[in-house]
Amino acid sequence: MTTIIVADDHPLFRGALKQTLLDAKAEFARDLNILEAKDIDATYQLLTQHSDTDLLLLDLHIPGAQGFSGLVNLRGCFPFVPIAMFSGSDAGYIIERAANLGASGFIPKSTAPDLIVSAIQTLLSGEHWYPSYPSRSDQPTLNLQISDIAEKVASLTPHQFRVYTMINEGLLNKQIAYELDISETTVKSHVKMILKKMGVRKRTEVIILANTLQVENPDDLLSRESD
């Protein structure tokens, strides 16, 4: 059986994509198990329960993660599961950044159903799939600073990543404890480990580092990477 997880917060999109794959005449569709996740927490739960998942289709703007942080951390926690990004944004620099951060593919949501099926088949065969962009080689590549930050985010456990995300949203320890239904002492312990893994001393420094994994426009990326 082929297991695919579709992680997207829009139920209509998940349903349409699921039906497209189930109706496909491709060989992989003959014995297909499609699981759905509406946010990053549900995605972690499904991947933990289904360690043999063949492919994760991850929305770039999945709730519970900012920018490319979800991709980066999932790659660290589940290194043997191929991850392809889905997004309504198909700018070349976004696709390039996803590739540099470990995505096995990138499928714009505007892609025709038959091409989506072809892309999925390619990804399941162990290959990469990206749209054809003639100028892709001219797009900015991943610099060492961003690569280092990505490795640090990838080292966070799922629980630490959830707290990390809330820190970046500006929540205080008491608020994080309430949202996650855990003690404030546990939150403080997670924050301490996050600061250690990120190599910083203050929460504000975590937020500054996290901004490098946001989805930005090409001019911002170029200006940042030329500093």
MARGUTI-908975 format. One record per residue: x, y, z of N, C-alpha, C in turn. Coordinates in steps of 0.05 Angstrom, whole numbers, padded with zeros to 5 digits, always signed. Layout:
! MARGUTI-908975
XYZXYZXYZ...
This chain:
! MARGUTI-908975
+00017-00024+00000+00000+00000+00000+00017+00025+00000+00009+00044-00016+00023+00070-00017+00009+00090+00001+00024+00101+00020+00012+00120+00039+00022+00149+00033+00002+00167+00029+00008+00195+00024-00007+00212+00045+00007+00231+00057-00005+00250+00075-00009+00277+00061-00033+00287+00061-00039+00313+00050-00043+00333+00073-00024+00351+00077-00025+00370+00099-00031+00398+00089-00056+00406+00093-00066+00431+00083-00090+00439+00100-00093+00465+00106-00115+00473+00124-00142+00477+00109-00142+00475+00083-00167+00478+00068-00179+00451+00061-00201+00443+00074-00213+00417+00069-00222+00413+00040-00231+00434+00026-00239+00431-00002-00215+00423-00019-00192+00436-00014-00168+00429-00029-00159+00400-00023-00159+00393+00003-00151+00366+00010-00169+00346-00004-00195+00351-00003-00215+00333-00015-00211+00330-00045-00207+00353-00059-00203+00353-00088-00178+00338-00095-00156+00343-00081-00131+00329-00087-00133+00299-00082-00146+00292-00060-00150+00264-00054-00166+00250-00076-00187+00262-00085-00203+00250-00106-00188+00248-00132-00171+00269-00138-00154+00268-00162-00136+00244-00162-00124+00239-00139-00105+00217-00137-00119+00190-00137-00142+00188-00124-00157+00163-00123-00168+00156-00151-00174+00176-00167-00185+00172-00193-00164+00167-00214-00139+00171-00207-00117+00169-00226-00114+00140-00236-00106+00138-00261-00101+00112-00273-00073+00102-00269-00057+00118-00255-00029+00111-00250-00028+00086-00232-00006+00072-00233-00003+00047-00218-00004+00051-00188+00007+00074-00178+00007+00079-00150-00021+00082-00138-00041+00089-00155-00068+00094-00145-00084+00068-00140-00073+00045-00148-00087+00020-00145-00090+00011-00116-00071+00018-00099-00072+00011-00071-00062+00034-00055-00079+00054-00052-00071+00080-00042-00085+00087-00016-00069+00095+00004-00080+00104+00030-00073+00134+00033-00093+00151+00032-00089+00180+00034-00099+00190+00061-00080+00202+00076-00087+00213+00103-00087+00243+00101-00103+00256+00117-00105+00285+00116-00098+00298+00143-00084+00321+00141-00077+00336+00165-00083+00366+00160-00095+00379+00180-00103+00407+00176-00083+00427+00187-00064+00417+00203-00043+00435+00213-00018+00420+00219+00003+00434+00229+00028+00421+00233+00027+00400+00255+00011+00405+00276+00009+00385+00297-00002+00359+00288-00023+00360+00272-00036+00336+00261-00016+00322+00242+00000+00337+00228+00020+00325+00210+00040+00309+00226+00050+00320+00248+00069+00305+00265+00056+00279+00275+00032+00281+00284+00018+00258+00295+00015+00236+00274+00007+00243+00250+00004+00223+00229+00031+00210+00221+00052+00227+00220+00078+00216+00212+00089+00197+00234+00083+00204+00259+00091+00187+00282+00076+00160+00281+00050+00161+00274+00034+00137+00273+00039+00121+00248+00048+00134+00226+00053+00120+00201+00081+00126+00192+00100+00112+00204+00128+00116+00198+00136+00107+00170+00118+00091+00158+00123+00081+00131+00111+00099+00109+00104+00123+00116+00092+00142+00097+00111+00145+00073+00099+00143+00049+00115+00145+00024+00119+00173+00015+00101+00191+00022+00103+00219+00012+00086+00237+00029+00097+00260+00037+00082+00281+00050+00079+00305+00031+00054+00313+00027+00049+00337+00011+00042+00359+00030+00060+00378+00033+00058+00399+00054+00053+00426+00043+00031+00439+00053+00025+00466+00045+00046+00485+00057+00056+00503+00040+00076+00522+00049+00067+00539+00073+00041+00545+00074+00030+00562+00095+00013+00545+00115+00022+00521+00121+00007+00504+00140+00006+00517+00167-00017+00519+00180-00020+00530+00206-00002+00516+00227+00011+00532+00244+00028+00520+00264+00058+00522+00257+00063+00533+00233+00091+00536+00225+00093+00562+00208+00116+00575+00210+00119+00600+00195+00139+00596+00173+00132+00604+00149+00150+00602+00126+00159+00574+00121+00185+00570+00118+00197+00544+00112+00204+00529+00137+00197+00539+00161+00205+00526+00186+00193+00498+00188+00168+00495+00179+00155+00469+00181+00169+00448+00164+00176+00455+00139+00192+00437+00122+00218+00430+00135+00232+00449+00145+00259+00445+00157+00257+00426+00181+00238+00431+00199+00236+00414+00223+00226+00386+00217+00207+00384+00199+00197+00357+00191+00219+00341+00177+00236+00354+00162+00258+00340+00149+00277+00329+00171+00281+00345+00192+00298+00336+00214+00286+00313+00230+00260+00315+00236+00247+00295+00252+00241+00269+00237+00235+00272+00211+00228+00248+00195+00245+00248+00169+00271+00243+00172+00289+00246+00149+00285+00227+00126+00270+00205+00131+00266+00185+00110+00240+00188+00095+00224+00209+00102+00199+00214+00088+00202+00236+00068+00199+00231+00042+00201+00252+00022+00179+00273+00026+00186+00299+00024+00167+00320+00028+00165+00337+00003+00141+00340-00008+00137+00358-00031+00119+00381-00021+00127+00406-00029+00111+00429-00021+00089+00434-00041+00066+00443-00029+00043+00452-00045+00039+00481-00038+00034+00498-00058+00030+00526-00051+00016+00541-00074+00000+00561-00066-00012+00579-00086+00008+00598-00097+00031+00601-00083+00053+00618-00091+00073+00602-00107+00078+00610-00132+00096+00594-00148+00119+00610-00159+00127+00631-00145+00150+00648-00153+00175+00630-00154+00192+00636-00173+00216+00620-00176+00234+00619-00151+00236+00642-00137+00253+00643-00113+00242+00626-00091+00215+00623-00089+00203+00606-00068+00209+00576-00074+00206+00569-00099+00212+00541-00107+00242+00535-00102+00259+00554-00109+00288+00550-00105+00294+00546-00075+00282+00563-00059+00287+00561-00030+00277+00535-00019+00254+00525-00028+00243+00499-00018+00262+00477-00026+00273+00478-00050+00292+00457-00059+00317+00458-00042+00328+00482-00037+00352+00484-00021+00349+00475+00008+00324+00476+00017+00319+00469+00045+00310+00440+00048+00311+00424+00026+00307+00396+00029+00281+00384+00018+00264+00401+00005+00240+00391-00007+00246+00373-00031+00232+00351-00034+00237+00334-00057+00222+00344-00082+00203+00362-00077+00189+00374-00100+00173+00398-00092+00161+00411-00111+00145+00434-00107+00123+00435-00128+00098+00433-00119+00075+00432-00138+00057+00456-00133+00056+00475-00152+00038+00498-00149+00009+00488-00149-00008+00500-00134-00036+00491-00132-00051+00496-00158-00040+00512-00175-00053+00517-00201-00046+00496-00222-00030+00476-00214-00022+00455-00232-00046+00438-00241-00047+00431-00267-00069+00415-00277-00069+00387-00264-00093+00376-00260-00095+00350-00246-00078+00328-00258-00077+00326-00285-00061+00304-00297-00031+00308-00292-00023+00333-00290+00005+00339-00284+00012+00334-00255-00008+00339-00238-00004+00333-00209+00000+00303-00206-00016+00287-00219-00013+00258-00218+00014+00249-00228+00023+00261-00249+00050+00255-00260+00072+00263-00240+00068+00286-00227+00088+00295-00208+00089+00276-00184+00066+00267-00174+00065+00248-00152+00078+00222-00159+00073+00213-00183+00085+00188-00192+00116+00190-00193+00125+00213-00202+00154+00218-00203+00166+00219-00175+00153+00232-00156+00162+00234-00129+00162+00207-00115+00142+00191-00120+00140+00164-00108+00162+00145-00118+00172+00152-00142+00193+00135-00153+00221+00142-00142+00221+00162-00125+00246+00170-00112+00260+00193-00125+00248+00205-00146+00260+00227-00160+00248+00254-00150+00260+00276-00159+00250+00302-00152+00232+00313-00174+00214+00331-00166+00196+00343-00186+00192+00372-00179+00199+00389-00199+00194+00418-00196+00184+00428-00223+00169+00451-00222+00160+00463-00248+00184+00472-00263+00181+00475-00289+00203+00484-00306+00205+00515-00305+00226+00525-00295+00231+00554-00294+00257+00559-00308+00257+00571-00333+00282+00576-00348+00303+00591-00332+00294+00609-00314+00314+00626-00300+00320+00615-00272+00313+00590-00267+00316+00579-00240+00345+00580-00230+00364+00576-00248+00392+00576-00240+00402+00603-00233+00386+00624-00240+00394+00651-00233+00383+00660-00206+00367+00643-00194+00355+00650-00168+00375+00648-00146+00371+00664-00124+00390+00663-00101+00392+00635-00089+00416+00626-00082+00420+00600-00070+00422+00604-00039+00422+00582-00026+00422+00582+00004+00450+00589+00014+00452+00610+00030+00478+00618+00041+00483+00602+00066+00508+00604+00076+00516+00588+00099+00501+00596+00125+00494+00621+00128+00479+00630+00152+00452+00617+00153+00437+00618+00131+00411+00606+00130+00412+00575+00133+00432+00564+00121+00436+00535+00124+00441+00527+00153+00457+00543+00167+00463+00537+00195+00438+00540+00212+00422+00560+00207+00397+00564+00222+00377+00541+00217+00376+00533+00191+00358+00511+00184+00366+00485+00199+00392+00480+00202+00401+00456+00216+00393+00458+00246+00394+00482+00257+00386+00485+00285+00356+00481+00289+00340+00491+00271+00311+00487+00272+00304+00458+00268+00319+00445+00251+00315+00416+00245+00321+00399+00270+00338+00409+00288+00346+00393+00311+00325+00394+00334+00305+00412+00331+00284+00414+00352+00266+00390+00351+00257+00381+00374+00237+00360+00375+00210+00372+00368+00190+00355+00361+00164+00366+00355+00153+00384+00377+00156+00377+00402+00146+00393+00424+00161+00420+00425+00188+00418+00422+00204+00443+00423+00197+00460+00399+00191+00448+00376+00184+00464+00352+00158+00479+00357+00139+00466+00370+00113+00480+00375+00118+00504+00393+00134+00501+00414+00140+00524+00431+00156+00545+00416+00175+00536+00399+00191+00554+00383+00172+00571+00365+00152+00559+00353+00133+00573+00336+00118+00594+00352+00110+00587+00376+00095+00606+00393+00112+00629+00403+00138+00623+00408+00156+00644+00415+00157+00665+00392+00158+00655+00368+00160+00672+00345+00134+00688+00340+00112+00678+00352+00086+00692+00350+00084+00713+00372+00104+00714+00390+00104+00734+00411+00091+00725+00437+00084+00700+00440+00070+00691+00464+00090+00688+00487+00080+00694+00511+00095+00691+00535+00093+00662+00545+00110+00655+00564+00110+00627+00575+00082+00619+00585+00070+00637+00600+00043+00632+00611+00023+00626+00589+00024+00642+00568+00006+00638+00546+00011+00612+00531+00037+00606+00527+00044+00581+00514+00034+00557+00530+00037+00558+00557+00029+00537+00574-00001+00533+00572-00016+00555+00570-00045+00553+00567-00053+00540+00541-00040+00550+00519-00047+00540+00492-00041+00510+00489-00019+00501+00501-00011+00473+00498-00020+00455+00521-00034+00468+00541-00044+00453+00564-00022+00438+00578+00000+00452+00583+00022+00441+00598+00030+00461+00620+00047+00453+00638+00055+00471+00660+00075+00492+00650+00075+00514+00664+00094+00535+00656+00123+00526+00660+00127+00508+00680+00154+00497+00685+00163+00481+00661+00145+00466+00649+00152+00451+00625+00159+00469+00602+00143+00491+00599+00149+00510+00578+00177+00522+00582+00183+00530+00607+00210+00541+00612+00232+00522+00605+00227+00496+00610+00247+00476+00603+00251+00474+00573+00228+00475+00558+00230+00475+00529+00244+00500+00518+00238+00523+00530+00250+00548+00521+00280+00547+00526+00288+00536+00548+00317+00534+00555+00332+00517+00534+00319+00495+00526+00332+00477+00506+00332+00490+00479+00311+00505+00472+00309+00518+00446+00331+00539+00444+00335+00555+00465+00356+00575+00465+00384+00562+00462+00387+00539+00475+00413+00525+00474+00418+00515+00446+00397+00502+00434+00401+00491+00407+00404+00513+00386+00391+00535+00390+00393+00557+00371+00419+00574+00375+00432+00569+00398+00457+00583+00403+00454+00612+00410+00431+00619+00424+00426+00646+00432+00419+00647+00462+00416+00672+00472+00410+00675+00501+00383+00687+00506+00371+00700+00486+00346+00714+00490+00325+00705+00470+00300+00707+00477+00277+00700+00460+00277+00717+00435+00284+00743+00438+00284+00761+00415+00304+00752+00394+00326+00739+00402+00346+00730+00383+00335+00705+00368+00318+00690+00381+00305+00667+00368+00287+00678+00345+00272+00699+00351+00254+00711+00331+00270+00722+00307+00293+00734+00313+00309+00745+00291+00319+00723+00273+00329+00701+00285+00338+00679+00269+00316+00666+00253+00292+00664+00266+00269+00651+00252+00261+00667+00228+00265+00693+00228+00257+00709+00205+00271+00702+00179+00294+00689+00181+00309+00681+00157+00295+00658+00142+00277+00644+00155+00263+00622+00142+00235+00630+00133+00229+00656+00135+00203+00666+00125+00202+00666+00095+00179+00667+00084+00176+00670+00055+00177+00700+00048+00198+00708+00034+00203+00736+00028+00203+00741-00002+00203+00766-00010+00204+00772-00038+00233+00771-00047+00238+00768-00073+00266+00765-00083+00284+00788-00076+00275+00813-00075+00292+00835-00069+00301+00833-00040+00283+00825-00022+00291+00822+00006+00312+00800+00009+00308+00778-00005+00327+00756-00003+00355+00764-00013+00355+00778-00036+00380+00786-00048+00395+00806-00030+00380+00825-00019+00393+00845-00003+00403+00833+00023+00388+00813+00034+00397+00800+00059+00422+00783+00054+00422+00769+00031+00444+00750+00027+00469+00764+00016+00467+00790+00008+00490+00805-00001+00503+00820+00021+00490+00820+00046+00502+00835+00069+00527+00821+00079
